[in-house]
């Protein structure tokens, strides 16, 4: 600890005295042998925020000045996300870089408060809820309570659909190929929060964790169909199936489209991509 006592007691980058920790002057990635970075001559004091900013794998570090613990509670208790999925999206959008387990631990507070008498928090009951789907100019899809007023730039795509239903859609890729996507309504983000200067559909994002082996930082990618060419869409109940149909024929394919992740799977078909439509059977 003598080394620590001999320091100035301030972050080498921003001068803060809060949450100081030992950090490398030159990162391990700059050494042939990473262990050479750990010599005392290569150490300095940095606050947690400035430490995170310097990590190649933490491209979103430093977007907030709050500590991780404070930010988790601020998002939970001030913005008050209605679902755990939206809570994670908010945390990622606001620059939080920790593993999902930290957000799960913080989300426990929502459950505890929801069981208070009277309840002090509202967690969405998707199984008994009814929603409308909104379509935005960038093709993002969000949900609102059934009958809620939409901003002028949004279009009501579906009304009064169950929270147990599934939204299915086709997108056309840049190379002309067809992708089929599915998303449970319970996973569709709400656009009803006050996100400050951010657009209402700002939660239509998909987090991709860092790939440390290849040196790729984490990414926030658009949640399909945002920023994609949306060709066709439909909503099914759990006991129904999606099928492929041509816009020029009434014949429905006997084979179901099967299950697909929200980021989609390529769909092989002899029907021209622009004519592909989704039908619901069952």
C-alpha positions in Angstrom: 0.0 0.0 0.0 3.0 2.3 0.2 2.6 3.0 -3.5 -1.0 4.0 -3.1 -0.2 6.3 -0.1 2.5 8.1 -2.2 0.0 9.0 -4.9 -1.8 12.4 -5.2 -5.2 10.9 -4.5 -6.6 12.1 -7.7 -7.5 10.5 -11.0 -4.6 11.0 -13.5 -7.0 11.9 -16.2 -9.9 13.9 -14.7 -8.7 14.7 -11.2 -11.6 13.1 -9.4 -11.1 11.7 -5.9 -14.0 9.2 -6.2 -13.7 5.4 -6.9 -9.9 5.5 -7.5 -8.2 2.4 -8.5 -4.7 1.3 -9.7 -4.5 1.3 -13.5 -1.9 0.8 -16.2 -0.2 3.8 -17.8 0.4 1.6 -20.9 -2.2 -1.1 -21.5 -1.4 -4.8 -21.5 -2.1 -4.9 -25.3 1.0 -2.8 -25.9 3.3 -5.4 -24.5 4.7 -8.5 -26.1 4.3 -10.2 -22.6 1.2 -8.7 -21.0 2.7 -9.5 -17.5 5.3 -6.8 -18.2 2.5 -4.2 -17.9 2.0 -5.0 -14.2 5.3 -3.5 -12.9 4.8 -0.7 -10.4 6.5 1.8 -12.7 3.6 1.3 -15.2 0.8 2.0 -12.7 -1.1 5.2 -11.9 -4.4 6.1 -10.2 -7.5 6.5 -12.3 -11.2 6.7 -11.3 -13.4 3.8 -12.4 -14.9 5.9 -15.2 -11.6 6.9 -16.8 -10.3 3.3 -16.4 -13.3 1.9 -18.3 -13.0 4.5 -21.1 -9.5 3.3 -21.9 -10.4 -0.3 -22.4 -10.6 -1.3 -26.1 -13.5 -3.6 -25.3 -15.6 -0.9 -23.6 -16.5 1.4 -26.5 -19.5 2.8 -24.5 -17.6 3.5 -21.3 -17.8 7.0 -20.1 -21.2 7.9 -21.5 -22.5 8.5 -18.0 -20.8 10.2 -15.0 -22.8 8.1 -12.5 -21.2 5.2 -10.8 -22.6 1.9 -11.9 -24.6 1.4 -8.7 -26.1 4.9 -8.9 -26.9 4.6 -12.6 -28.7 1.2 -12.1 -31.0 2.7 -9.5 -31.5 6.0 -11.3 -32.7 4.2 -14.4 -34.9 1.9 -12.4 -36.5 4.5 -10.1 -36.6 7.6 -12.3 -37.3 6.3 -15.8 -39.1 3.2 -14.3 -38.9 0.6 -17.1 -41.9 -1.7 -17.3 -40.0 -4.8 -18.3 -36.7 -6.3 -17.6 -35.9 -6.3 -21.3 -36.4 -2.5 -21.5 -34.3 -2.1 -18.3 -31.4 -3.8 -20.0 -31.9 -1.7 -23.1 -31.9 1.5 -21.1 -28.7 0.5 -19.3 -27.0 -0.3 -22.5 -28.2 2.9 -24.2 -26.9 4.9 -21.3 -23.4 3.4 -21.6 -23.4 0.7 -19.0 -20.9 -2.0 -19.8 -21.3 -4.6 -17.0 -22.6 -8.2 -17.5 -26.4 -8.7 -17.6 -26.2 -10.4 -14.2 -25.6 -7.0 -12.5 -28.8 -5.7 -14.1 -30.7 -8.8 -13.0 -29.5 -8.1 -9.4 -30.7 -4.5 -9.6 -34.1 -5.6 -11.2 -34.8 -7.5 -8.0 -35.5 -4.1 -6.5 -38.5 -3.7 -8.9 -39.9 -7.1 -7.7 -39.5 -6.1 -4.0 -41.2 -2.8 -4.5 -44.0 -4.3 -6.6 -44.9 -6.5 -3.6 -45.0 -3.6 -1.1 -48.3 -2.6 0.4 -49.3 -0.5 -1.5 -47.2 -1.5 -4.5 -44.4 1.0 -5.2 -43.5 -0.3 -8.6 -45.3 -1.7 -11.6 -43.9 -4.6 -13.6 -45.7 -5.3 -16.8 -48.1 -8.3 -16.9 -47.6 -9.3 -20.5 -49.8 -12.4 -20.2 -52.8 -10.3 -19.3 -51.9 -7.1 -21.3 -53.3 -5.8 -24.6 -51.1 -3.6 -26.8 -50.9 -1.7 -30.0 -47.8 -1.9 -32.2 -46.4 1.4 -33.6 -44.4 1.7 -36.8 -41.8 4.5 -37.0 -40.2 6.2 -40.1 -37.0 4.2 -39.6 -39.0 1.0 -39.6 -38.6 0.5 -35.8 -41.5 -1.3 -34.1 -42.6 -0.4 -30.6 -45.6 -1.1 -28.4 -47.9 1.1 -26.4 -51.0 0.4 -24.3 -54.1 -0.4 -26.4 -55.7 2.8 -27.6 -52.9 5.1 -26.5 -52.3 8.3 -28.5 -49.3 8.0 -30.9 -46.9 10.8 -31.9 -47.6 12.2 -35.3 -44.6 10.5 -36.9 -45.7 7.0 -35.8 -48.3 4.7 -37.5 -50.5 2.2 -35.6 -49.6 -1.1 -37.2 -51.8 -3.4 -35.1 -54.3 -2.7 -32.4 -55.5 -4.7 -29.4 -53.1 -7.6 -29.6 -52.2 -10.0 -26.8 -49.0 -9.8 -24.9 -48.6 -13.5 -25.5 -48.7 -13.1 -29.3 -45.7 -13.1 -31.7 -44.8 -10.5 -34.3 -43.4 -12.0 -37.5 -41.9 -10.1 -40.5 -39.9 -10.3 -43.7 -37.0 -8.0 -44.5 -35.1 -7.6 -47.7 -31.3 -7.5 -47.3 -29.0 -5.2 -49.3 -28.1 -8.1 -51.6 -31.8 -8.8 -52.3 -32.1 -12.0 -50.1 -35.1 -12.5 -47.9 -35.0 -12.8 -44.1 -37.7 -14.0 -41.8 -37.8 -12.7 -38.2 -40.0 -13.4 -35.1 -40.3 -11.3 -31.9 -42.6 -12.1 -29.0 -44.8 -9.1 -28.2 -43.5 -9.3 -24.7 -40.0 -8.5 -26.0 -41.1 -5.5 -28.1 -39.8 -2.3 -26.4 -42.2 0.3 -25.2 -42.0 3.8 -26.6 -43.8 5.4 -23.7 -40.9 6.5 -21.5 -39.4 9.9 -21.0 -36.0 9.5 -22.5 -35.1 13.1 -22.5 -33.8 14.2 -25.9 -33.7 10.7 -27.3 -36.4 9.7 -29.8 -39.3 7.5 -28.5 -38.1 4.4 -30.4 -34.6 4.8 -29.0 -34.9 1.4 -27.2 -35.1 -0.5 -30.5 -31.5 -1.6 -30.0 -29.8 -5.0 -29.8 -26.7 -5.3 -27.7 -23.7 -7.3 -29.0 -21.1 -8.0 -26.3 -17.4 -7.4 -27.0 -15.4 -10.1 -28.8 -12.2 -10.0 -26.8 -10.4 -12.7 -28.9 -10.7 -10.6 -32.0 -10.4 -7.2 -30.3 -13.9 -6.1 -31.3 -15.7 -3.7 -28.9 -19.4 -4.1 -27.9 -22.0 -2.7 -30.3 -25.5 -1.3 -30.2 -27.2 -2.6 -33.3 -30.6 -1.6 -34.5 -33.3 -4.0 -33.4 -34.9 -5.4 -36.6 -36.7 -4.2 -38.5 -35.2 -0.8 -37.6 -33.2 0.6 -40.5 -34.3 -2.3 -42.7 -36.6 -2.7 -45.7 -39.8 -4.1 -44.1 -41.6 -6.2 -46.7 -44.4 -8.0 -44.9 -45.6 -8.7 -41.4 -48.3 -10.5 -39.4 -49.2 -11.3 -35.8 -49.9 -14.9 -34.6 -51.1 -16.4 -31.3 -49.0 -19.2 -29.7 -51.2 -21.9 -31.2 -50.9 -20.5 -34.8 -48.2 -20.7 -37.4 -46.7 -18.4 -40.0 -46.7 -19.5 -43.6 -45.2 -18.1 -46.8 -47.5 -16.8 -49.5 -47.0 -14.9 -52.8 -48.7 -11.5 -53.2 -49.7 -12.7 -56.7 -51.4 -15.9 -55.6 -53.8 -17.0 -52.9 -52.0 -20.3 -52.4 -50.3 -20.7 -49.0 -47.2 -22.8 -48.7 -47.9 -26.1 -46.8 -44.6 -25.8 -44.9 -44.5 -23.5 -41.9 -41.8 -20.8 -41.7 -40.7 -22.3 -38.4 -39.1 -20.4 -35.6 -36.7 -17.5 -36.2 -34.7 -15.2 -33.9 -35.4 -11.5 -33.9 -32.2 -10.9 -35.9 -33.6 -13.2 -38.6 -32.8 -16.2 -40.7 -32.4 -16.4 -44.4 -35.5 -17.8 -46.2 -35.1 -19.9 -49.3 -38.0 -19.5 -51.8 -38.7 -19.4 -55.5 -41.0 -16.5 -55.0 -39.6 -13.1 -55.9 -38.4 -11.4 -52.7 -40.7 -8.4 -53.3 -43.7 -10.6 -53.6 -43.2 -12.6 -50.4 -45.9 -12.2 -47.8 -46.7 -13.8 -44.4 -50.0 -15.6 -43.8 -51.3 -17.0 -40.4 -52.9 -20.4 -40.1 -54.3 -22.3 -37.2 
